Amino acid sequence: MGNVLDSYIFISQGNNHGSKLTLDGLSSHYDHYKTRYFPKLLDDNTVPLCDKAFIKIC
């Protein structure tokens, strides 16, 4: 999926398939990425240093 340019970053969860993404839903996704997903990438040896540097400033 990494090469598919029109793929979704955030998807609906639960029984909300096809519904618009709400501000609360987007905020929840962002919080997950910021607090759990991105910090794990910083510890991953397979992630290039230039990508880690970008993650740190965001």
C-alpha positions, 0 to 999 in steps of 0.5 A: 500500500506504500506506493498507492498515492490515493489510499486513505491515511485515516479509515473509519472504524467500527460500524461507521464505514462510509461515514464522514470522518469527524473532528473527534475521530481525526483527533483520536487518530492523530493522538494515537499516531503521535503518542504510540505509533511514531515513537515506536518508529523512532526505536525501529532500526529499519527506519532511515535516519532522515525519516526519523529526523522528520518524525521528530520535528512533527 
